[in-house]
């Protein structure tokens, strides 16, 4: 079986020479480096966002900054102002002469430590801010043919262990789940919460359609994805019944449609879960197709508003 990924991108030679933003300076990707004493490298102490550039504007930038700054407050990390972060994002795009089909990874760590340890008091100086912008267009075959999932034994932890609503650098449990899935011959992992209910995938949010109604998890055990939120909003506006509630693998196997959502891939169909074909196993179903169109329109509306200076 050929392994697919919701983050698979069309190759682009321009990425060989992109310049990376590090703390206000730019470096060719081959020369972009962070200290081995960086907090995220040492103990996974950092937060990040993935943002798309559409027609010279960052889609849903306000939502991404809201989530970023909520995370910074939760982990007690002073990352400056929204205006400073937005300016750094814009300068990175200008530096690389980028305009469309661009994916940006913004990463902020607690900074360099004077010695390897967890304690924040060992930080020297300010947080490290890194922005990697690449020309990345999602592989169209993944969007049309979909992916397969395998239910990992690794569970999403509860909020009092590691709150999954934090977009943080501590992702090892997701990596282990993904390894389990790929070793089992699937593309990505489906993960359960501590109660055994379906939570999310290793890197995307998970939806099923049952009796023409849209179901996703409670949100207590997964990242509150920007795309996830917009899909739910668009579904409600379109009169599609939605549920953010616990459901089991039994409900998943009986679903008529399944798809995952993420900033990079948008809506990606799931053709198979644990060896069971979902629906007809061929692309997005009628509900998913409708929501994918509504999502694209939401992007266009947000970008258009930014172009006109509304937001």
HELIX and SHEET records of a PDB file:
HELIX    1   1 UNK A   13  UNK A   17  5                                   5    
HELIX    2   2 UNK A   29  UNK A   31  5                                   3    
HELIX    3   3 UNK A   39  UNK A   43  1                                   5    
HELIX    4   4 UNK A   61  UNK A   74  1                                  14    
HELIX    5   5 UNK A   82  UNK A   95  1                                  14    
HELIX    6   6 UNK A  120  UNK A  122  5                                   3    
HELIX    7   7 UNK A  140  UNK A  145  1                                   6    
HELIX    8   8 UNK A  159  UNK A  162  1                                   4    
HELIX    9   9 UNK A  172  UNK A  183  1                                  12    
HELIX   10  10 UNK A  226  UNK A  237  1                                  12    
HELIX   11  11 UNK A  249  UNK A  253  1                                   5    
HELIX   12  12 UNK A  286  UNK A  307  1                                  22    
SHEET    1   A 6 UNK A  25  UNK A  28  0                                        
SHEET    2   A 6 UNK A  19  UNK A  22 -1                                        
SHEET    3   A 6 UNK A 128  UNK A 135 -1                                        
SHEET    4   A 6 UNK A 102  UNK A 109 -1                                        
SHEET    5   A 6 UNK A  46  UNK A  54 -1                                        
SHEET    6   A 6 UNK A  57  UNK A  58 -1                                        
SHEET    1   B 2 UNK A 112  UNK A 113  0                                        
SHEET    2   B 2 UNK A 123  UNK A 124 -1                                        
SHEET    1   C 8 UNK A 198  UNK A 201  0                                        
SHEET    2   C 8 UNK A 188  UNK A 192 -1                                        
SHEET    3   C 8 UNK A 147  UNK A 151  1                                        
SHEET    4   C 8 UNK A 266  UNK A 273  1                                        
SHEET    5   C 8 UNK A 257  UNK A 262 -1                                        
SHEET    6   C 8 UNK A 205  UNK A 210 -1                                        
SHEET    7   C 8 UNK A 213  UNK A 216 -1                                        
SHEET    8   C 8 UNK A 242  UNK A 244  1                                        
SHEET    1   D 5 UNK A 198  UNK A 201  0                                        
SHEET    2   D 5 UNK A 188  UNK A 192 -1                                        
SHEET    3   D 5 UNK A 147  UNK A 151  1                                        
SHEET    4   D 5 UNK A 266  UNK A 273  1                                        
SHEET    5   D 5 UNK A 276  UNK A 277 -1                                        
END                                                                             
